[in-house]
């Protein structure tokens, strides 16, 4: 999915409230702008498993690495340069070694000396029990002095998987490309987990930019998945999260001082629409390209396929044939297709022409009429984003097939709709 930076929201105004709470480790101070809660970072960074890249390792002979690897002569080897999380360049030599009746092993030249030693050897483990085709390991690159000592990269090996550009001796890996700094803050006597995108180059986090997160439901984890109310991407803005029944934003996150300061906000400053399967889709209004106003509740009694898209977005354009077919095939089975357009460089007339030329004869909302809802309500940053909504207005799918939700992409969209919609 493509990412598109929507316009940043204005910084939230805070409330005036006085509160004193002191513990041995965490302190709360009362200041203009609401109570503040202070905490610290966890000692280790974590890999952001939602951001990753594919790497194809090319088949290599054992002779090429003779004396550098502790493997049998009949081992299968494949090698490539993987991304160094410190420089974001593909500069770390990686060699995948497979021997019969042994778990696969990944060697990574972490110090760049062109040797592969025992401390650069990572035995991979099965990602899922009884699944011999998916393996994983975590490679830690040293950072040196500072709050965090290592920078992790989570790597998965997809055994027996080939892409079009791979040969039979090649192997496919995925590796994470970003890391997160997590911490704990005592908010009204409860430990709350927070997280921020960490920049290994500067050794800093910026709570107004990049991935942020707060453990909203108090389960000790932060859901990083798309559309989760526990995470978002900040774009030069202060983001308010819910932490239980308290609303907080980050005032400061100083890695060098190992200090996190949260500020309490009023409930009215929390703009996020929390999306969960089975929960009603939030009410919103939009204006179509004929100037007619609509509300999502106008479509109750119908199944609604809500597609947030743009012509600027390559993956969106790839989905258009399937959206067109869904509109053609399932309107007689109580389906309505709605589009929320994110193109900003089209005039109304030029957009109407483009929609007509592309056979997109369903209702579309103008970006100007939904920009604030997308930015501060849904906080959509990846495109296309698609929802399937029931006649009762409840969310049936957000297209997250990795969570066993009905798939809303490609040909699988048509299969999902055929299975869910009533037969005529």
N, C-alpha and C positions, 0 to 999 in steps of 0.2 A: 504494500500500500504506500501511496505517496504521502508525504507530509507537507503541510501548507501552513505557514505562520499566520494566524488570524491576528487582527489588531489587538494590542494589549489593553486590558481593562485598567481603569483608574484605581489607584491605591485606596483600600477601604479605610473609612474613618472609624476610629475605635471609640469605645465608651469610657465614661469616667466612673471608676469603681475602686474601692479601697479594700485590700485584703492582705493579711499577713499570715504566712505559713513558713515555718522553719523546720528543717530536719538537719541531720548531721552532714548529709551530702548535697541536698538540693535546697535552694532558697527561692522564695517567692517575694517579690518586692512590689509595692504599690506605687504607681506613677501615673501621670496623666496619660490616658490612652488605654487604661485597663490594667489588671494584674499581670505580672510577668512571672514566668516559670523557667527555672534554669536547670539544665542537665548537661550530660557529657556524651561524647561519641563512644561507640563500642570500639574495642581495640583492633578489630579487623574489618577491612573492606569486604563487600560482597559483589559478585558479578551480577550485572543486570541481564537476566536471562531473556528479557523481551527484545533485546537488541543484539543481533548476531549476523554473521556473514558466513557464506559457504566457502570452503577451500578444497580444491581438488589436488590430491597428492598423486604425483606421477609414479608409475612403477619404476623401481630401481633395483639394480643388481646387488647381491650381497658383497661382491668383490669391491664395489665402490666404497663400502663402509667397513671393509675388513680391518679388524684391529680397533675399530672405534665403537663397535656394538658387540654386546655379549649375546649373540644369537647363533642358532644352528645354521649350517650351510644351506639347508633347504628352506629356510625362513622366507616368507614373502615380505618384501620391503616396498614402501612407497614414501616419497618425500616431497616437500614443498616449503616455501617460506610462509609462515603464518604471521599474523599481525602482532606487533609489539605494542601492548597497551600503553606504554609510556610515550611512545613516539607516534602511534597510530600508523606506522609504516609496516609493510610486509617484509620484515627483516630477520625473523627468528627461524633458523633452520629447524624443521620438524621431520622426524622419521617415524613412520608407523611400522612396527614389526609384528608379524603374525606367524606363530608356530603352531603346528598341529597339537591339539589337546591342551593348549595353553591360552590364557586370556591375552588379548592384544595388548601391546606395550607401545607407548608413545615416548619418544626421546625428543627433547627440545633443548637446543643450544642456547641456554639462558645467558651465558656470559660472553657469547660471541667469539669464543676462541677456536671454533671449528672442531672442537672435540666434544664427545658425548659421554659424560661420566655418570656414575651411579646416582648422584644427586640430581641429575637431569633426566632420570628415567621415571616414567609415570605408568604404573600398571592400571589399565582401564577396568572398570567394573560394569556389570550389566545394569542398564538404566532401569529396567523393569524385570521383575522375577520371571524366569522361564522365557525371556525374550533374548534369543541369541543374536539378534540383528541390530541392537542398539546399545552402544557402549559409551561410557563417559569417564571423564577425569577432570580435575582442576589443576591448572598450572599456575604457580605463584611466582611472579617476577619481583625481585627485590627492589625496594624503594630506598633503603638506607635509613638514615636518621629521621626522626619525626614521629608524629602520632601514629601513623600507619607504617608498618615495616615491609609489607608485600602488597602487590596488586594482582588479584586473581583473574584468570581467564578460564571460563567453563567451556570445555570441549566435548563434543559428542561425535562418535564415529558411527556412520550408517552402513553397516556391513551388508554387502550384496546389493547396494543401491548404486545405480548408474544414471548419469544424466546424458544428454545427447552428445556432449563434447568429451565424454570419458571413454577410455579404452578398458578392456577386461582386466588389465593390471593396475588400473588407477583406483584410488579410494577417495571417498567423500567424507569430509568433516564439516562441522559447523563450530564456530567459536564466538563467544561473546566479545563485544567491542567496547563496552562501557562498564564502569563500576559505580557502586553506590556507597556512600558513607552513612551508616545508621547510628542512631543514638537513642538514649532513654531520657525522658523528661518527666519529672514528677508534677502532674497536673491535678491539683486539689486532692492530693494524697494517693493518686493512682499513677503507676508507671505507664507512660505512653511512648510507643516506638515511633520515631520519625526517621526520614531518610532524605538524602540529597545527592544529586549527581556530583561525582568527585572528579576533578581534573588532575590526573597524575603529573601533568607538566608543570602546573602552577602550585600543586599541593593544596588547593583550595576548593571550597564549595561556594556557590552563589545562590542563595535561596530565592532570588528573583529571576533566575534563568535555569532552564533544563528540568530534568525529572525531579519531582518532589513527591513525598508521600507521608501519610500519617495513618497509624493503626486506628481506623474509625470504630470498628466493632469490638476492640479490646481482646482479640484472640491471640495476640502476641505475634502476628504476622502482618505484612503489608502486601495486598493483592496488586501485582504489577500489570495485570492484564488490561487490555484496551477497554475503556469505558468504566473501569473500576472507580468507585468514589474515593478510594484510598490513595489514588495517585493521579498525577497530571503532569503536563509540561508547562512550566512558567515561561512567559515571554515578556521580560522586563516589567513584572507585576508582583504585587504581594497577594498570595493566594490564601484564602481562608478555608480551613478544613474543619470537619466535625470530629471531635475526640470524645466519644460517648455523648454526654449531653452538654459538652463545652465546645465553644467555637474558638479556634486558635489560628494564628498566623506566625510566621517566623520573623522575629525582629533581627536576630543575629545568629550566624553559625560560623564560628571561628575555629578552624582546625588547629592552628598553631597554639591557641590558648586552651584547646579542648573544651570549648564552651558552646552550648546551644541555649538561646533565649527565645521562648515562645511568648506571645502576647495574646491575651484573651480578647475576643471580639463579641459584638452583639449578634444575636441569632439572625437579625435582618441583614447582616453583612454576608451571610452564607448564601451564595447564589447557586450552588451546585445542585443539579437534579440527580438524585441517587437512583441508578438504574439497576434493577434486579429482575430476573425471570419471574413472571407471575405477578409483578407489580404493575400498576397502571403507568402507562407512558405519560410523562408530564404534559400538561396543557400548554399549547403555544399557538400563535397565530402567524400567518404569512400572507404575502400579497403575490398573486401570480402575475404572469407577463401580459395579461390583459387588464391588470389593475384591480382585479377582484380579490377581496379579502376572504381568507379561510381560517378555520380553527381545526386542530386535529380532532377535536371532539365532534365535529360535523360528520365525521366518517364512522362513528360508532354504529354497529350493526353490520359493518364490512370488515373483512380481513384487509389490512393495510400493509403494503410493502413500501417502506419509507427509505428512500435512497438518497444519501448525502454525497454529492458528486460534483465534478467540474470537467469541462473540456480540457483544461490545462493538465489534468491528471491522467497519465498513461494507463494505469490500472483501471480507472473509471471507464475509459473508452473501451478497454477490452471486455468489460462487463456489459456494455450496451446491447450486444446481440441477445444476451440471455434475459436482460430486463425487457427488451422489446418482445421477445417470445413469451415471457411470463405475462405481459400485458395482453398479448393477443390470445393466449391459450386459456387464461384463467379468469378473465373478467366475467364469464358466464358462471363461474363457481364462487362468486361473491368476493372477488379480489379487486382492490383499488391500488394502483401504483401512484405514489407521490414522489416527486423529486425536489430536493432542496439544493439549489444551484449555488456554487461557490466561486463562479467566475466574476471577476471585478472589472475586466477590461471590455466587456460587451455592453453595447447600448441595448435598450429593450427591443428595438426593432431588429438589430443584428442577431440577438439571441433567439427571437421568435423565428427568424429565418433559418438559423442553425438547427434549432429543434425540429423544424419542419423538414429540412433536408436530410436529417438523420432519422426520420420516422419516429420521433419521440413525442407522440401525440397524447401523452398523459399530462396531468397538472404538475407544474413546476413552480416553486417559490423563488422569488427574487432574493439574491444574496443580501441586499440592503435590508430586507424585511426580517431576516433570520440571523444576521451576523452576531448580534448580542446573545441570542439564545444558544447558538453553536459555541460561542466563545466562553461564556460564563455559566451557562446552564448545563449543556451536555459536555462542554470542554472537549470537543472533537478536534483531534490533531492529525488523524490518519484517514486517508481517503482511498477508495470509497468506504463509507460506513453505512451499513444497511440494517434495518430492523424489520421484523415481522410482528405485527400487532393484531391481537384477536378482536372479534366483533365487540367484546366487552371493554376494549381499550387497554388490554393487558399485554405485556411483552412476552411473546412466544419464543423469540430468538433474537440475539444480537450478532448472529453469524459466527460465533466462536466455536468452530467445530472441534477444537482441541478440548473443549469442555462439554462435549456431547450435546451441544445445541444443534438444531437443524442447520445444515450448511446453506449459506445464502450466496455462494460464489459459483460462477460458471454453470456447467450442466447440472451440478448438484443442487443449485437453486430450483431448477425445474422439478427435480426428483422430490425435494423437500415439500414444495408446494403441492405436488400431486398426492403426496402422502397425507398432508395436513388438511387441505381444503375439502369441503364436502363434495361428494360426487353429485353431478347434476342428474 
